[in-house]
Every structure is written in structure tokens, then in C-alpha cells.
Amino acid sequence: MYDTAILIGRFEPVHTGHLALLTHALQAARQVIVIVGSAFQARSPKNPFSWEERADMLLGSLEEHERARVDVVPVRDYYDEARWVHAVRKAVEGHTSPGTRIGLVGHFKDASSSYLSAFPGWELISLPRQGEIDATMIRNAYFGATGQTAPIALAPFHDVLPPSTRGLLERFAGQPEFKELQNEWRMLRGYREAWASAPYAPVFVTVDALLRCNDQILLIRRAHAPGRGLLALPGGFIEQRESIWQSCLRELVEETHCDVPAESLRQALREVHVFDHPDRSQRGRTITHAHYFDLGRRAALPEVRADDDAAQVVWVPIQEIASHEAAFFEDHFQILNHFLKEQIQTDL
């Protein structure tokens, strides 16, 4: 018998495979800590539900005496395994005592299960995979329906969706966010289908510009899917005859009409960092080269105006960035956190 069993997942949404692991954890330990990943993100077709909604699905499937033994703890994505592992350990330490015997519940199904090897000192409590169902199949059926036909689309999954999950999915289908996520799901599906017949899955190269001035950051609000309405750094795909540097300057001008001369930007460049986590973009494998410019103190902020893929362009004080975490596109909050880690405080 373990003191504490850990269950880690995204649970997007909760199904009977997750519940089998949770039940196994309850049988193996006096206390269970469920780490809900991909927390604090903007809704997307891959992560449509808030961590609180996922916690409700999980806890709503348990008896009252079982719920009393379960702590649900959110952990954000860092797109950096070392930081993520540290965050998970820190979250667990906040709910356990020194010397606690810990077991980690799970099974190796594919490359996404590699995290099970990232916690030396925690014994693996293995459980075979329960059937072939996965959350991606459920999300595809769900977003392929309409608000009215969602219950019909989910009918084939009746036996693998607990009542707490079915209830939340049916309620959410009547909310405005559902239709917006549907549009994103269709766009992303078409995007992937466009290159599905290529001999190799493509790797996309993009650029992003983090422009700082007077301790404010220049951000856009995206005009189109994916991420329509979300905050992002100015940027986009590199073109065939461009260098990375040329692409960065072009995208900055196209989206913001920033009036800072290229030579001034070159002098203001502090760092270029490559963000290449395989899961950072739902459009496919996308590697971005983020450029950090610091213009220092000026009498006035550079003139900007939204255009191209930007519906709006705004200067946001650095001290306000953290409060907008759930409004950022893809991993752009973490890009900001990388360059401005001393000013943007998270739980690390």
C-alpha cells in the first residue's frame, strides 16, 4: 500500500480509461493526487476544457467517500520537460509530507507516455490499457456535430463516457465557445489534410518578434483561426527566399506597421531562441525562432497599427502579462516567460 498515488493526464475529456486508472490509484494508496495538465491555457480543439471543468468530470464520477481521498492539482504546460517535471514535483510536495511513499499510476501507450520515466523515486504502478478508446476520437466526433446533434454524435461513446462527462459535454455544446472551437477544429483538420499525401510530414518554420519598450510588450490579437481573438506575438511563416532575420522584420511590419527602422531593431536585439517542442502547435510540427528586442526607455512608444493577420495591436505592461495567461495563443505565454522570467512570475 502506497501513501500517495499520482495520476497525470489532460483528461480532455474524462473517459472510462481514465477512471480505470483513477480507481486503480484509489486501491493502491490512501491518498490520490491527480495532476491535470495543460492548465491555464486558452481553449482550443485539443484542450477545450478548463482544468476546473475536467476536475468536475473526474470528481463527479466518484462516490463521496472516494472524492475525500482525491486532490486535483493543475499544472501548466512548459514545453520544457525539466521545468514541467519540477512543477509536478513541487505540486505533489505541496500535498504530501517528507518521506511519503509515492507510486505513479499509468501505462506506456506511445511517445506521449515517456513522462512516466521522468520521476525517479516514484514507483510505477502499471495498469494495462483499457480498450482502444482515446480522447482524440471523442473530440473529433464531438466537434464534428452541432450543438443540437452533439448527444447523437456522442451516442457511440455512451459506454465509455461517465455521466459527469456526458452532462458537461452536452451543456458545453450550447455555449458560444463550442461553435468557435468547431470552426478551429475544421480549419485545423483541413490544414492537416492539405499535406496528408506528402511523403513525409512537413516541418514548418516560423518567426516571432517580442518587442519591448518602456517595460511594455507589443502584442497582437489574432484575426483568424487558429487562435482567433487570442493574444500573440507578431510573427508568421518564413517565405521561400527569406532569411530568418528578414522574415522576422517583414512579419513585424506587416502585422503592426511598427515604425522602428531595421538598423535600430538590430541594435535592440538581445536574444534569438528556438522553440521546437513537438506539441507546441496544433497545426503540425512547427519550429519558431523568437527574437527578443529591447528598445529601452523612450519618450514615446513606437507608432503601431493592426494589419494582415492582426485584428488588434496593443502595448501591454509586463506586470500585466501573467494575468492574461489564459488568453494567449499556443505557447506564446511561455515564450514571453522564457525571455522575461524575472518579470513574469509563474509558480516556478
Residue pairs with C-beta under 8 A, 6 or more apart in sequence:
1 28
1 29
1 30
2 28
2 29
2 30
2 101
2 102
2 103
2 123
2 125
3 29
3 30
3 31
3 96
3 100
3 101
3 102
4 29
4 30
4 31
4 32
4 33
4 92
4 95
4 96
4 100
4 101
4 102
4 103
5 24
5 25
5 26
5 28
5 29
5 31
5 32
5 33
5 102
5 103
5 104
5 105
5 125
6 25
6 32
6 33
6 35
6 92
6 102
6 103
6 104
6 105
6 119
6 122
7 21
7 22
7 25
7 32
7 33
7 34
7 35
7 105
7 106
8 34
8 35
8 37
8 88
8 104
8 106
8 115
9 18
9 21
9 34
9 35
9 36
9 37
10 36
10 37
10 38
10 47
10 54
10 135
11 18
11 36
11 54
11 57
11 58
11 135
12 38
12 46
12 47
12 48
12 49
12 54
12 135
12 139
13 48
13 49
13 54
13 57
13 135
13 138
13 139
13 161
13 165
13 168
13 169
14 54
14 57
14 58
14 61
14 162
14 164
14 165
15 133
15 134
15 135
15 138
15 157
15 160
15 161
15 162
15 165
16 130
16 131
16 133
16 159
16 160
16 161
16 162
17 129
17 130
17 131
17 133
17 134
17 160
18 58
19 61
19 162
20 127
20 130
21 105
21 106
21 107
21 127
22 32
22 34
22 58
22 61
22 62
22 70
24 105
24 125
24 127
25 32
25 103
25 105
25 125
26 32
26 66
26 69
26 70
28 103
28 105
28 125
29 103
30 69
31 69
31 71
31 95
31 96
32 69
32 70
32 71
33 70
33 71
33 73
33 91
33 92
33 95
33 96
34 55
34 58
34 70
34 71
34 72
34 73
35 73
35 74
35 75
35 88
35 91
35 92
36 51
36 54
36 55
36 58
36 72
36 73
36 74
36 75
37 75
37 77
38 47
38 51
38 76
38 77
39 51
39 74
39 75
39 76
39 77
40 51
40 74
40 76
40 325
40 326
41 47
41 76
41 77
41 325
41 326
41 328
42 227
42 230
42 326
42 327
42 328
42 329
43 49
43 50
43 177
43 180
43 181
44 181
44 184
44 226
44 227
44 282
45 139
45 143
45 181
45 184
45 185
45 188
45 282
46 139
46 282
48 139
48 172
48 177
48 181
49 57
49 168
49 172
51 72
51 74
53 168
53 172
55 72
55 74
56 164
56 168
57 162
57 164
57 165
57 168
58 70
58 72
58 164
59 67
59 70
59 72
59 164
60 162
60 163
60 164
60 167
61 162
61 163
61 164
61 165
62 70
71 95
73 91
73 92
73 94
73 95
75 84
75 87
75 88
75 91
76 87
76 325
76 346
76 347
77 84
77 279
77 331
77 334
78 84
78 87
78 334
79 275
79 277
79 279
79 280
79 331
79 334
80 277
80 334
81 115
81 118
83 348
84 115
85 115
85 118
85 119
86 348
87 347
87 348
88 119
89 119
90 347
90 348
92 102
96 102
101 123
102 121
102 122
102 123
103 122
103 123
103 124
103 125
104 116
104 119
104 122
104 123
104 124
104 125
105 125
105 127
106 113
106 116
106 124
106 125
106 126
106 127
107 113
107 126
107 127
107 128
107 129
108 116
109 129
116 124
131 160
133 157
133 160
137 157
138 154
138 157
138 160
138 161
139 185
140 185
141 153
141 154
141 156
141 157
142 150
142 153
142 154
142 169
142 173
143 181
143 182
143 185
143 186
144 153
144 185
145 152
145 153
145 154
145 173
146 173
147 173
147 174
147 178
147 179
150 169
150 170
150 173
151 166
151 170
154 161
154 166
154 169
154 170
158 166
161 169
172 178
180 228
180 229
183 225
183 228
184 225
184 226
184 227
184 228
187 225
187 226
188 225
188 226
188 282
188 283
191 283
191 284
192 283
192 284
195 201
195 202
195 284
201 284
201 285
202 284
202 285
203 284
203 285
203 286
203 287
204 237
204 281
204 283
204 284
204 285
204 286
204 287
205 237
205 238
205 244
205 286
205 287
205 288
205 289
206 235
206 236
206 237
206 238
206 286
206 287
206 288
206 289
207 235
207 236
207 238
207 244
207 247
207 248
207 251
207 288
207 289
207 290
207 291
208 232
208 233
208 234
208 235
208 248
208 251
208 288
208 289
208 290
208 291
208 332
208 335
209 218
209 233
209 234
209 235
209 248
209 251
209 252
209 290
209 291
209 293
210 217
210 233
210 290
210 291
210 292
210 293
210 335
210 336
210 339
211 217
211 218
211 234
211 252
211 258
211 260
211 293
211 295
211 302
212 218
212 292
212 293
212 294
212 295
212 318
212 340
213 294
213 295
213 296
213 298
213 301
213 302
213 315
214 295
214 297
214 298
214 301
215 317
215 318
215 319
215 343
216 301
216 315
216 316
216 317
216 318
217 315
217 316
217 317
217 318
217 321
217 336
217 340
218 234
218 256
218 258
218 302
218 304
218 313
218 314
218 315
219 231
219 232
219 233
219 234
219 313
219 314
219 315
219 316
220 231
220 232
220 233
220 234
220 255
220 256
220 306
220 309
220 310
220 311
220 312
220 313
220 314
221 229
221 230
221 231
221 232
221 306
221 310
221 311
221 312
221 313
221 314
222 228
222 229
222 230
222 231
222 232
222 309
222 310
222 311
222 329
223 306
223 309
223 310
223 311
224 309
226 282
226 283
226 329
227 329
227 330
228 311
229 311
230 327
230 328
230 329
231 316
231 324
231 327
231 328
231 329
231 332
232 328
232 329
232 330
232 332
233 290
233 332
233 335
233 336
234 251
234 252
234 255
234 256
234 258
234 310
234 313
235 248
235 251
235 252
235 255
235 288
235 290
236 247
236 251
236 254
236 255
236 309
237 247
238 244
238 247
239 247
239 250
242 250
244 272
244 289
245 291
248 289
248 291
249 262
249 265
252 258
252 265
254 307
254 308
254 309
255 306
255 307
255 308
255 309
255 310
255 313
256 304
256 305
256 306
256 307
256 310
256 313
257 303
257 304
257 305
257 307
258 302
258 303
258 304
259 302
259 303
259 304
260 268
260 295
260 302
264 295
265 293
268 293
268 294
268 295
268 296
269 291
269 292
269 293
270 292
270 293
270 294
270 339
271 291
271 292
271 339
272 289
272 290
272 291
272 292
273 289
273 290
273 292
273 335
273 338
273 339
274 287
274 288
274 289
274 290
275 287
275 288
275 290
275 331
275 334
275 335
275 338
276 287
276 288
277 331
278 285
280 286
280 288
280 330
280 331
281 330
281 331
282 330
288 335
290 335
290 338
290 339
292 339
295 302
301 315
304 313
304 315
305 313
306 312
306 313
316 324
318 340
318 343
318 344
319 343
321 333
321 336
321 340
321 343
321 344
322 344
322 345
322 346
324 333
325 333
328 336
336 344
337 344
337 346
